[in-house]
Structure formats: structure tokens, C-alpha cells
């Protein structure tokens, strides 16, 4: 009997090893965070709705481009965004305050950031508005329950400020030239040959509208074609003549939703680099967060499948 048990355990161990081997390249879906983020998704009343509030045209699949290249084929003759409801953007408190922050930063790394009193006030007003949203309130309650944040709102605001707005050196031998917010939401250029960060759809739309940005096409696997109601896209674009071979962004989401989910991932891990696999709405994606000390280095979504394709694939 004991030998069978040993053998049985041996089979189990072998099975466990082989199954882990199959999934070694991709982590298991984080059910707890998927559940929380779907709750935040439902609470995100400031999210823009495709077709109603904006239209995107994904057009052609982008070709391979090496990092630092200025030569790129354009597989999208039209802009990505059209018919964006700018009144809604301007009349939504968090979004209007968010847009005021976008011109507060030097695009190039290596150039010291100078924060004026007015810019500091804008940051404060934005954080206050974000903290009043149901999205950030729910994220805050979760972080308090996990012992990662204080229930004191003032201390939580300081924590958000440290994660997102604390200035640090991204490029060596320079002044304080970067922060998490600038990198993720505004975008930066490095040595004039590389776009780093830039993962926000509102900034993308505004830069495209002002002709500083040119959308080149989407990036996706062969059978995974994006459509106009996808809320996460992998894409290629040029900005001020510099090319981003593969970028990614949520589409239509509010700034508070993006800040909330990335803050949670940041605080729930102590690793320098963290990747969690989550299902949000109809999309399966990896959320990647890289820290820079006690602040955020970068954070972005990486779409794996949309329109519930990952669900259908498992059911076949």
C-alpha cells in the first residue's frame, strides 16, 4: 500500500512538474487581482465609451522595427483616434486636471525637471480629485486590508505622491530628470533616438491631434486582430520623429483607473520587476510594473488576447 502511495505521489509529482513546465513561460492568472480590477473597471464611471465618446481606426499591422531606427513603414494612413468627445474630457474633473499636468515636463531624459509652485498645485489638485473617485477609494480599501497603505487619507495621498510624482535620476550624471507619472502618462525621449514610457491614450490622442505623433499600425499575433472596441492596444508610432517599435496603452480608461491598478501591483510586490497576468473585462493581459527605489520606474499593460478569445481557446 505504501509503495503504491509512493508511486502515486511520484506520478503526482511528475504531473505537477510537467504541467509547470508547460506554463513556465507564463504565470497563472491572478484571480484575486483580476476580481479587484474588474470591480474597479465597473466603478470607472469616467471611462469613455468606444463609438459613443471616441472612434479608433486600428488599420494595418505594423512591421518589425528595431529600437533606435528612424525608418519605419506606415501601415496606417489615418490617425488612430477620431471623433473624441473633448467636452467630456474637459468636463470630467480628473481628466481635465490630468490634461493640465501633461505640459509640466521636459520631454528629454537628462534635462533636469523644474517644478514651479503652480505645477505643484496642479499635482495636488489632481491627486485630491483622484482620491475622491470610487475607483481609488476601492483600491485604497484593498491596500489598507493588505497592510500596504494607511487608512489615513493624507498619508495615502503622500504615498501616491511618492510613487508617481517623486523626481529621480533616470539618466546618470544629470539632475532629477524623471518621475513615474511623466514616464508612464506623458512619455520621454532618450538620447533623441528612443521613446521610453508613453502609455496613455489621452496623451496619444492630444499629440496625434497636434501632429507631433504619427500612428503606424497595431502589433498583434496572427489570429488576434484588434477591433474598435478593444480597451487595450499594442501599437507602433513615431513622436517628434522618434519611433516606438512597440507601445501599449489602455484605451478610453480614466487616469484614476490606470493609477489605481498600477499602484496596487506596485505595492503588492517588493521585486524590482513584477508581471501579473489578469483578466479585465474581455481582455487577458500582463500588467508590468518596474520600480525605481520607492517610486515607479514604469508601468504598462501588455495585451495577450481580447474579445474573450482566451476563454474560447480554453473551452475548445
Secondary structure as UniProt FT lines:
FT   HELIX           2..23
FT   TURN            24..25
FT   HELIX           31..43
FT   TURN            45..46
FT   TURN            51..53
FT   STRAND          54..56
FT   TURN            67..68
FT   STRAND          81..82
FT   HELIX           86..91
FT   HELIX           93..101
FT   TURN            102..103
FT   TURN            109..110
FT   HELIX           117..131
FT   HELIX           134..145
FT   TURN            146..147
FT   HELIX           153..164
FT   TURN            172..173
FT   HELIX           180..181
FT   HELIX           182..186
FT   STRAND          188..190
FT   TURN            191..193
FT   STRAND          194..196
FT   HELIX           201..209
FT   TURN            210..211
FT   STRAND          213..218
FT   TURN            222..223
FT   TURN            228..229
FT   STRAND          232..239
FT   TURN            240..241
FT   STRAND          242..250
FT   HELIX           255..267
FT   STRAND          273..280
FT   TURN            281..282
FT   STRAND          283..292
FT   TURN            293..294
FT   STRAND          295..305
FT   TURN            307..308
FT   HELIX           309..315
//
